[in-house]
């Protein structure tokens, strides 16, 4: 019997808060994530400081001091027996005019983070790309509604940027706030 395929997003699903912390440190102030309206946290940086911000990022380690979200490891380990799991994540920054080197660094950091934190999923289970909509999976778990297209089960991980969905959009997904809820849906 063929296992159903399961896509898991990385940022704000497996790991949370790391980029927000970097933006806060750069700006020198605390940001209330519930007041952020944009999907892209870098949009909080004023236009006149954008180049300075991207230069600031060059020396940052995005995943060095972070761990998986609570219960993610144990749930994914259990689900791995039942599903064909892939971690699918973007590594290309939105403003690639001066960020191509940063994107390469980010890909490398994500790769090593996944190897360390989810050792039972080999590198052949990592997919690095920007447009997740083009992928067909039986089940998709992501914090971005658009990335859930082409899945029969769509699990939307709650985040600051996806709380204002229409009733129709909300009906098309199963919203979760933690990995135990994901396990309860898929066990």
N, C-alpha and C positions, 0 to 999 in steps of 0.2 A: 504494500500500500504506500502510495506517495504521500509524503507529509505536505501539509499546507504551508505556503510561504508566508513569512512574517517579516515586515520591514519595521525597524526601530530607528527613529531619529536620534541624533546624539545631543545637540545643544538644546537646553531647556526641557529635555526629556530624560536623558541619562545623567547629565551634568547641569547644575543650575547655579547661577549667580556669578560665575567667573568673569564674564565680560562686563557685567554691571559694575563689579568691584573695580575693574580697570578704568572704566569711564569715570566713576566717582573719584578715584585717586587722581586722575588727570584734571578733572574740574575742581578738585579740592572741596567738594561738598557732597552731602548725602542726597541720594535721589530716592523719592518714594516711587517704587516701581508701579504701584497701582495708578499713578497719575500720568504714566508714560503712555502716549497714544500711538507712537510709531513702532513698527516691528523692528526697525533698525535702531539700536541704542546709540550708535554713532551719530544719529541725527540730533542728539542732545548737545553735541559739540557745535558751538557757533561756527558759521561758515568761515569767518576770518581766522579760526584756529584749526581748521581741518588738516592742513598740511602738517602743522605742529603735532597734532594728535596722531597722525599716521606715522610720523617719525618716532614719536613716543612709544608706539606699539612695537617697533623693531626689536627691542630688547626684552619684551615681555614674554613670559612663559604662561600660556593660557590655561594649561591643565596641570601644571606642576604641583600645585598645592591643593588640588581638588580630588574628591572621590566621587563615586557614583551616588546618585540620589538614593535615599533610604529604600531598602528592600529590592532595588533593581537587580543586584547580583543574584540573590537567591531566586527571585521570580524568573529571570531570564535563564538561569541554570535549569530550573524545573521545566520551563516551556521549551527549552532546547531539545528535550527528549520527545516532544510531541510535534514541534514545528521546525521547518527549515528557516532558520533565523539569519537575517542580514542586518547589519548596522549601516544605515545610509545617511551620509552627512555631506554638507557643502564645505568646501575649503576655500572658495574663491570669494574674496572681498568684493563688495558692491562697487567701490570706487577703484577699479583696477588700473587706472591710468598710472598711478605711482605705487601700486600695492602688489604687483605680481610676485615680488620676492617674499612679501608677507604671506601671500597665499601659499607659496611653497613651504614656508616654515610652518604654517598652520596645518597643512596636510601631514607633515612629518610628526608634529606634536600629537595630532589626533590618532595617527597610526600607532605610535608608541603607547599612548594612553590606553587605547583599546587592547593592545597586547598585554599590558600589565593588569588592567582591571577586569577583563573578560577573557582569561587565558583559554577557556574551553571553546571560544570562537576563534578560529584561525583567520589569518589575513584574507583568505579567499572569501570570507564572509563580510568584508568591508567593501562598501561601494562609496566612492568619493565623486560627487558630481554636484552641479548646481540645480538642475531641473528635475526634481523628484516626480513631477507629474507624469513624466514619460514612462515611468516604471509601473509594471503590473505586478501586484502582489495580492494574495488572498486577503491579507490583513495588513493594515498600515497603522502605526502609532507615530504621531507627530504633533507638534504644537501649532503648526500652520495648516489651516483648513485646506488650502489649495494643494498641498502635498499629499492629501488623502485620496485624491482622484485615482480611479482605476483599482479600487479595492472593494471587496464585498463587505468587509467589516472595517469600519473607519473609527479609530479610537483617537479622540482629540485630547491631548494632554493640556490641562488648563494652564494658561499663561496670560500675562497682562494684556497682550495684543489680540487675544481671541475671545474676549468676554462680551463683545457687543455683536454677536451673530444674530441674524434674523431667525424667526421661529422655524422657518423652512430649513435653514442651514443647521440649526440646532437639532432638528429631527433626523437629519441625515448622519449624525455622528453619535458615538457614545463618549460623553465627556468624563474624564477621570482627573483626579487630583493627586493620585499616588500609585505606586506599583502594586500594592495589594489589591486595589480596585481592578487593575489590569489582569492580575492573576485570577480574580473572581470571574471575570468575563471569559477568559480563555482556557481555564483549567479543564 
